């Protein structure tokens, strides 16, 4: 004669195993499910604010750039033109260009930057996060070892 308590125990463990397996599958799918990617393509107003620099005259300056970026398979490329310093429009002869290249990983953006200044080319990095149509983070640059805050807002 077959012991029914053993069969019930075996069925109980099978049910528990099935439930644990389903929960594990749900957690795994949730963790690897692709989230909607931000669309970075387009025109942005980029503002940098210098908070630290070896050249004290740079500290506190807010520089506004007109930036155009595109993103393809998490690779970001773009250009920007310096258009204002501390809210004052720059004359054409005083505008400089910025080249940007980097990557997007989730909501994190890392960009190498190169500015073609009047006297020399300076380089640096922007590290930021994108939330909706706002990019916010920090920058550091070789021009007088300057560092500060970055804020970009979509224009189009």
C-alpha positions in Angstrom: 0.0 0.0 0.0 1.3 3.5 -0.9 1.9 6.0 1.9 -0.4 9.0 1.0 1.4 11.4 3.3 4.6 11.0 1.2 2.6 11.8 -2.0 1.1 14.9 -0.5 4.5 16.1 0.7 5.9 15.5 -2.8 3.0 17.5 -4.3 3.5 20.3 -1.8 7.2 20.6 -2.7 6.4 20.6 -6.4 3.9 23.5 -5.9 6.4 25.5 -3.9 9.1 24.8 -6.5 6.8 26.0 -9.3 5.9 29.2 -7.4 9.6 29.9 -6.6 10.5 29.4 -10.3 7.7 31.7 -11.5 8.8 34.5 -9.1 12.4 34.1 -10.1 11.4 34.4 -13.8 9.4 37.5 -13.2 12.2 39.2 -11.3 14.7 38.3 -14.0 12.5 39.6 -16.8 11.8 42.8 -14.9 15.5 43.4 -14.4 16.5 42.9 -18.0 13.4 44.3 -19.7 14.5 47.3 -21.8 13.3 50.6 -20.5 12.4 53.4 -22.8 15.5 55.2 -23.9 15.6 59.0 -23.8 15.6 60.7 -27.2 18.6 63.1 -27.2 18.4 64.1 -30.9 17.9 67.8 -31.4 18.6 71.3 -30.2 19.4 72.0 -26.6 20.3 75.1 -24.5 23.4 74.1 -22.5 24.4 76.2 -19.5 27.7 75.7 -17.7 28.5 77.4 -14.4 32.2 77.5 -13.3 32.4 76.7 -9.6 36.2 76.1 -9.3 39.1 77.3 -11.4 42.8 78.2 -11.2 41.8 81.6 -12.8 39.6 83.4 -10.3 37.9 85.5 -13.0 36.2 82.3 -14.3 34.6 81.4 -11.0 30.8 82.2 -11.1 30.6 82.6 -14.9 27.6 81.2 -16.5 28.1 80.3 -20.1 25.3 79.5 -22.4 25.7 77.3 -25.5 23.4 76.5 -28.4 23.9 72.7 -28.7 22.9 70.2 -31.3 23.3 66.5 -30.5 22.4 63.2 -32.1 22.5 59.7 -30.6 22.8 56.4 -32.4 23.1 53.1 -30.6 24.2 54.9 -27.4 26.9 56.9 -29.1 26.4 60.7 -28.8 27.9 63.3 -31.1 27.3 67.0 -31.3 28.4 70.5 -31.6 27.7 73.7 -29.6 28.3 77.4 -30.0 29.1 79.7 -27.1 26.4 82.4 -27.4 26.2 84.2 -23.9 28.4 84.8 -20.9 26.5 85.8 -17.7 23.4 86.5 -19.8 25.2 88.9 -22.2 25.0 88.0 -25.9 28.4 87.5 -27.5 29.5 89.2 -30.7 30.2 86.8 -33.5 34.0 87.2 -33.3 33.9 86.1 -29.6 31.8 82.9 -30.2 33.7 79.6 -30.0 32.7 76.1 -30.9 32.5 73.0 -28.8 32.8 69.4 -30.2 31.1 66.7 -28.1 31.4 62.9 -28.3 30.5 60.3 -25.8 28.0 57.6 -24.7 24.7 57.0 -23.1 24.3 54.2 -20.7 20.8 54.1 -19.2 20.2 57.6 -18.0 23.9 58.4 -17.6 25.8 60.5 -20.2 29.6 60.9 -20.5 30.9 63.3 -23.1 34.4 64.3 -24.1 34.5 67.9 -25.1 36.9 70.0 -27.1 36.6 73.7 -27.4 38.3 75.6 -30.2 39.2 78.8 -28.2 40.8 81.9 -29.5 44.3 81.0 -28.3 44.2 77.3 -28.0 42.0 74.1 -27.9 40.9 73.0 -24.5 39.5 69.6 -23.6 37.3 68.2 -20.9 34.5 65.9 -19.8 30.8 66.2 -19.0 29.2 63.7 -16.7 25.5 64.0 -16.4 22.1 62.3 -16.1 19.1 62.8 -18.3 15.6 62.9 -16.9 12.9 63.7 -19.5 14.1 66.8 -21.4 16.7 67.9 -18.8 20.4 66.9 -18.7 22.1 67.8 -15.4 25.6 67.1 -14.1 29.1 68.4 -13.9 32.0 69.3 -16.1 35.8 69.7 -15.8 38.0 71.3 -18.4 41.7 72.0 -19.0 41.1 75.8 -19.4 42.6 76.9 -16.0 41.5 73.5 -14.5 37.9 74.8 -14.4 35.1 72.7 -13.0 31.4 73.3 -12.5 27.8 72.5 -13.1 26.0 71.6 -16.3 22.3 72.0 -17.2 20.9 71.4 -20.6 17.2 71.9 -21.6 15.7 70.7 -24.9 14.7 73.6 -27.2 12.8 71.9 -30.0 
